[in-house]
Amino acid sequence: MPQTDIRPDAGTSAELPAVLYQNIARQIRDGSCVLFLGPAAIAARQPDGSYKPLTEMCARHLVQVHNLSLTPSEEDSLTQVCSTLRMRNILSDTMIIAAVQEFYQKAEREAELHPMLEQLADLPFKIIINTSPDDFFARYYAQSVRDYQFDFYNFRKSSPDPLYTFGDDAPPLVYNLFGFYKKPESLVLTYGDQLGYVNKITGAQHERLPDSLLAAFNMPRFYLFMGFDFEDWSMRLLFDALFKSSRNNIQPFAYPLKGEPDAGPHAKVFFQGEFRMEFPKVDIETFVSNLTGHFHNIEGHAVSDSGSALADVLILHNESTDDQACQQLIKHLKPLKLRVHTLREAVGAGDVGVWIREKMEQCQVVLPLISADFFDDANPALALLDDLATRNNPRARFLVMPIVLKTMSLDGTPLGMLKTTRPTKNQPVFGNGQEDMHLSDIAETLKKYVETLG
């Protein structure tokens, strides 16, 4: 395994050598890098614009609901809060689990997760170990209609080894190490649960973590640890169980969430000495941003600002009413080699109509996102619809594909004559519960088209 000399005490710069990013990016590309998501990595946006780990938000919520008197550090610890509720006979084990479930069910609907998680989900990790009780990271795969496996360890109930495989054709595995909130018996919430969990994963073979998962850790790999508290004693036992026979084959790196404290000197000595873990002086957000840039460079992938795109795409929509729909479409287009342009780029560029005409000359695909609001008189694209409909000629490298967001007819409009409208059969993207299917079909159609342009 290649070694990188990144010493935690070497300098104070937050910037890492490009060779390290390139090395990790290649390991990710080759399926030889495991992503560990610590509790602080699953963070949600706060009213002031900052991000706070969901486990801390859950702990604070329980403190407020039950009027607990704890120190600030205790209030941020879900394990401490749950154990306190149990010790003081405020809630039973069943009620503690129900309270945590209720919090995560609400978060599933309302939480705005840190954007770096979506960036990480776009990278082809084969194994993602989640140490929070949610499945929010896995939802990024579902939203982009990509194959994946989701599973979790239940320390209270042993089950047969699922016999995971991690070959080139195998979908990525998102594995919850400490249970899943929708399966209450699997959750590790109190200190008593932690002791029971440690006894199981270090005990009888049939009750440990699946052998097929542990076997994956015997291969030489890089490991990225995002958002962990290395002062937590249980981390040491967990590492020992996961890497019992593979300590010489691993190269782990640890990154804290911006604003979160770094590991202390005692923890660093332990994890460096026992597991050769490196603690680069860079936070998760900076690291992920730089890593994705290097990954796209080595892959030749195109994103919105890349020069290696197979096609330029112009999206025309009503920004005030349909921007959320636009962003959902863009998410589905991310895996494609496209350079996407929207009206946001026209801000400060002078006459918007002139800007649109210039982009039409540059782009090979134009996607008008159609709703009743699209035909608002203030929409600068309206004056260009006749031109768009006339110029549509996919064989001549100019495709106009109107996308009907909501139920309405294009009859009587210049776009009504086009046979390239999606979804087919006059269906709208939104309103029938099949949004992901329609957006995936649109992305697949564009993928096939842009491949013909190359």
C-alpha positions, 0 to 999 in steps of 0.5 A: 500500500502506498504511503503518504507522509502527512504528519499531523504536526507538520506545518499549519496549512489546511491545504494537502498535497495534490498527490495525496488527493490524486492517490485517494481519488484513484483508490476510490475509482478502483473500489479500494477506498472505504468511507466511514461516516461518523456522527458529526458527518451527518449534519443538518443546516441550522437557521443561522446557516451553520450545520450541526450533527443530527445526533447532537440535535436529537440529544438537545431535542430530548433535553428540551422536551424533558427539561434535563439539567446537563452541562453543554457537552452532556447535552450534545451527547445522545448516549449521555442524554439517553442514559440519563433519561433511563437512569432517572426513570424519566423514560423506559428503554422502549420510550427512549427508542420511540423518542429517537425514532420520532426525531429521525422521522421528522428529520427525514422529511425536514432536515437539509443535510450538508451538501458535502454528503451528496458530493461524497455519494457521487463518488464510486465508493464500494463500502460506506460505513455509517455510524449514525442510525439513519439511512439518509446517505443511502437516499442519495443513491435512491434519488438518482436511481442508482443500484445500492445495498443497504443493511445494518447490524443488529446486536440484539438479534443475530442473522446469517451472513448476507455474503456481501461481494464487492466486485466491479459489478457489485452495487455499493453497500451502505452499512449501518454499524450501530443499527437503524432507527426504523428497526428499533431493536437494533439501536445502540443508544445508552451506555448499557447498549454500548456494552452489549454491542461490544460484547457481541462484536467481540464475542461468538463468531455467529454474533459478530459483524458479517464475515463477508464484510470483515473480509473486505477489510483484510484487503489493502485499502484506504479508509476515510473517517469523516466526523468522528470523536476519537476521544470516545473509548468505544472507538478503540474497541470498534477499530480492534474488532474491524481491523483485528487481522488487517492492521498492516493493510490499511491507510486511514485518514481522519477529517473533522467537521468544520468547527468541530474539535480535532482529536486530542494528543492522547487519542492521536498517539493511540490511533497512530500507533495502533492503526497508522491513522493520519490526522491531516490539518484539513476539515471535511468540507475542504477535503471533499471539495478538493477530492471531488475536483481531483476525482473528476480530473482523473476520470475525465468526468464533466461537471457544470464547470468542466471543460471535458463535457460531451455536450452543453445543455441550456435549461430554461425555466421560471426561477421563482416557481420551478427552481426546485424542480430544476435542481432535481433534474440537475441531480439526475443529470450529474452522472452524465458528461454535460455542462449545464447552464441556467439563467443564474449565469445571466445575472449581471450579463446584461440583456438576458434575451441576448445571453440566451441567444448566445447560449443557444449557439454554444449548446447542443441541448435546450431543455425548456421546463414547462409549467403554467408559470413558464408562460409568464410574460416576464419570462425572457425565453418566450420571445425565442420559442419560435426560433427554438422550435424551428431550429430543433434538429437532433441529427444536426446536433441541436436538440430541443426537449421540452420537459413538462413539469406539471399537467398542461397542454403545449397545443397552440404554442411553438413547442407543441409541434415538437415530438421530443417532449418528455415525459412521453404520453403527455404525462407530467414529471410531477403530480403522480408520485413517479418523479424519480422514474420520469427524471431518470428516463429523461436522463437516460434519453439524454445520455443516449443522445449525447453519446451520439455526439461524441 
